[in-house]
């Protein structure tokens, strides 16, 4: 899953828009995941 990477890069100052474009993923599912992340227990 790429969403934790997007979150880490955003914390370092890289815009989410740019990261999602480079990784070729949509922003909306990322923000949906950010609002309700999958916990370690669910893995």
N, C-alpha and C positions, 0 to 999 in steps of 0.2 A: 504494500500500500504506500502510495506516494504522499499522502496527506501529512504525516508527521514531518517529512522532509520540507514540505511547503511551509509548515508552521515554524520550523527551525530557521529557515531562510528569512521568513517574515520578521522573526525576532531579531535577526542580524541586520535588518534594514532593507532587504530585497523586497520590492513590491510583489504582492501576491499575483497581480495581473501578469507581470513579466514571468514569474516562476511557472505559472500555469500554462502560459503560452509556450515556453521552452519545453516543458514536460508533456505538452499536448494533452492536458486534462482540462476539464471545464471548471470554472470557478464556483458555480452554484453548488455542486456536490461537495466541494471542499468546505464551503461555509456551512452547509448542512451538517457535515461531519464535525466541524469545529463546535457547533452548538450542542452536539450529542456524540462525543467521541466513543469509539469502541473501547471498552475496558480490557485490561489484561485477562480478566476472568472469562470474558467472552471468546478470547482466542483459544 
